[in-house]
Amino acid sequence: MLKESLIENASVSLHQQADNWQEAVKIGTDLLVASGAIEARYYDNIIAKVEELGPYIILAPGLAMPHARPEEGVIRSAFALVTLQEPVYFDGEEAPVSVLITLAGSDNEQHMQGIMEITQIFEDEDPNSETGVDLSKILKCRSAEEVYAAIDAALNK
């Protein structure tokens, strides 16, 4: 679902510049607004939720999955993947984030399925491990095709 969505929505943006976590989140949501997958208000809902609940979107050191509820602006299920030239810090977090995978789930089932797929693909950052994608591999990708290949490799381990 991740790779197919990234291709369908043309929603991979590599080596971007963001001054803060809000700008980093906006890069991903802007890709999904442009593809017609979400409404612009989805971004506002993500920001409001992080400000209210804290950085719940951080899944692992270096990796965040910006998302909000399906009813908060999702038109259809989609993902966007953004890498940053310089990592950003979330309030109160020691580890910076350099990879953001925006999730837009059109209903609760799609939402949970998306979270499970991301955690499966990125489940183990140990480069010697049999599972998962090492974030450094994603950060080295120079094209969307290289990202797709890294996802394929993680799913076929």
Secondary structure, DSSP 8 states (H G I E B T S, - for coil): -HHHHHHHHT-EEEEE--SSHHHHHHHHHHHHHHHTSB-THHHHHHHHHHHHH-STTEEETEEE-----GGGTBSS-EEEEEEEEEEE--TT-SS-EEEEEEEE-SSHHHHHHHHHHHHHHTS---TTSSSS--HHHHHH--SHHHHHHHHHHHHT-
